[in-house]
Amino acid sequence: MDDIRDIKLSSDGEYALVSSRDKSGEYPLYRIVYFHLRTGGIKYGFYHDDIISSVALSADGRYAISGSDDTKARLWDLKTGELKFTWPHFSKVAKVLLSPDGQYAMTNSASEGIYIWDTDTGKQIRRLNKIRATVASAEFSANSEQIATGYSREEIILWDIKSGAKLMTWKPKRRYIWQSSLANVTTLAFKDKNTLISETSRGIMQFWAIPEK
């Protein structure tokens, strides 16, 4: 596969979702391949009109989501292989994510901020504070009630999905105080319901205490 941009593995370890660009033809073909890891057999191929920058799978195995430079995010049904919803944006979709229970989809473009969508109806549930910044990393909590977002401006925000409230804001530390450029929050993960883990482009991992409700 040429120009691979993102890879996700299914929660059962059976399948992989890979976004790439096929350069073999007269025109580049921007595609996502969903294939079985043990046999290599391709189950589905999904497409966009431009570079596919981000893909994700729901832990329950129902859905795949993709975000592209063609300004669209698309939700795919993994039982049928059909396109379920297309969510248009005004600029490139930089990051997409699905909640563990498959109920919510997150999409982000730098000019619009973060959207939360209902995967059953396709309707927008929330626009989180209208922050116009590209999300570098994001993670839903195990119960799908919260989402943590990390930014290139050295910031982490924890949100409540249903209310849209900003629960916590954290500033990762720098390795050296004299460093002028901001650290990009490259990775986020919930250790459990009380702890969030982050890692930055400075190579620093930190643990953050999540307040009790």
N, C-alpha and C positions, 0 to 999 in steps of 0.2 A: 504494500500500500504506500502511495506517495503522500508526502506532506501531512502526516498524522498530527492532529491538533488536540485530541482528547480521547481518553479511554476510560471506561467504567466496567466493573465486573458485577455480575448479579450476586445477590446476597447468598445464594446457594452454591456459588462458585462454578456453575455450569456454563454460563454464557458471558460473552464480552460484547460491549457496544463500542465501536471505534469510528471516529469521524476522520475522513481523509479526503484527498483530492485525487481523482483518477486522471492522469495526464496522457493516457494511451491514445485517446481519440483526437479528432481535429480541434475540439473544444474541451476545456477542463470540465470534469463532472464532479460536483460536490455531493458527497454521499456519506451515509452512515451505514455500517454493516453490523448486523446483529447475528453472531454466529456461535455455534456450539464449540466449546474449547477442546473437548476430548476428540471429536471427530473432524473438526474444522469445517463442518457443513454450515453454509449460510442459511439462516432461517428467514431473515428479512433484509431488504435494502431500502433505506429512506433517503430522501433527496431535498436539497435546498438550491437556491440560485446563486449562492456565493459561499465564501469560506464559512465552515461550521466551527465556531470557536469553542462551544461548550456542549456537553451531553451529560445526561444523568439517567439513572434507573430508580424506580421505586422499590423499596425493600420487599414489598409483597409481590413483586413480579408482574404487576398489571400494566405498567406504563413505562415508556421511554420519553424523554423530552430533549429537544435540541434548540440551540440558539445560534443565529447566523448573522454574518455581515449584511445579509439581504434585508435586515431590520425585522425579521420574523422569528418568533419562537413557535415551535410546533410540538404538540403532544400526540404520541403514537400509542395505539392499543397493541400490546404484545400478544394478545390472544388471537387477534385477527390480522395484524399487520397493517391495519388501516389508520389513516390520519384522522384523529378525533377532533382536534381544535388547532386553529392557527391564531396566534396573538400578535398583531402588528404593533410595531414600535416606530418612533421617529428617527432612531439612530441604531447603530449596530448593537445586537444583543450579545453582551460580553459574558454573561453568566446565567446558567439555569440550574435548577435544583428541584427535587421532588421530596416530599415528606415521607417518612418511613411507612405510614399507613396509606400512602397514595392519594390522600384527600386534597393536598395542596401542592401547587406548583409555584416556584419563585422564578421571576425573570428580572434581569437588570440590564439597562442601557445607561450610559453615562449621562445622557441629557435628560433622563426622566426619573432616575432613582429605581426603587424596588417595588415590584408589583407582586401581590399574592393572588393566585387564581384558584377557583374551585374546579377540580378535574372532572367532576360529574356534570356540571352545568356549563363550564367554560366561562362563567362570569367572574369579574374582578371582585375580590373580597376586600382587598386593602391596598393602599399605596402608602408605604411606610415613610412618613415624614417628608416626602418629596425631596430627599437628599440627592442632589445631582452629582453623583460620584460613581466611578466604576467599582464594583465589588470584586475584590481580589480573591476572596474565599468566603464560603458560607456553609452553614451546617444547621439542620433541623435537630431539635431535641428528640429523644427516643419516643416521647409521647406525642410528638407533632404539635405541641402547644407553643413552642418558642422557636425562634431562629436567631442565630448569631451571624453577624456579617463583619468581615474584616476588610480594611481599606488600605490603599497605598499611602495614605496620609498619616500612618501610624496610629490607627484607631480601631477599636472593636466595639460593636454595639450589640446588645442583647435586646430583642423585641418580643413582645407578646403578640401572637398571631391574631387572636380574636378581637382584641381592643386596639391593636396597632400602637400600643404604648411602648415607649423606650424604657426598658427596665434598668439597664446599666450601660455605662460607657467606660471603657478602659483604655489606657494609653500604654502600650508595650514600651519597655525601657530599651535604651540603646546600649550597645556594647561599650562604646566610648562616648563620653560627654561632648567631645569636640566634633563629632560627626555632624555635618550640616544637613545632609540629605535625610529624608524621612525613611523609616523602615517599612517595607511592604509586608502586610500580614498575609503570609502565603498559605497557611494551613490553620484550620479550626476543627476541633473535635470535642464532643461531650464525653467526658470520662464517665460521668453518671449524672443524676439530676441535680447534684450540688456543685459540680466542678466542670469548668470549661478549660480546654488546653489550647494554647496558641503557639505558633512558631512564625518568626519573621525572617525577612531576607538577610538580617544581620546574624542569623544562626542562633537566636535566643528562643528557648522554649519557656513558657510561663504557665502557671496554673491559676485560674481565677475562681473565686468563691461566688456561687450563684445564690442570691438571697432567697430565703424561704418566702412563700406566698403568705 
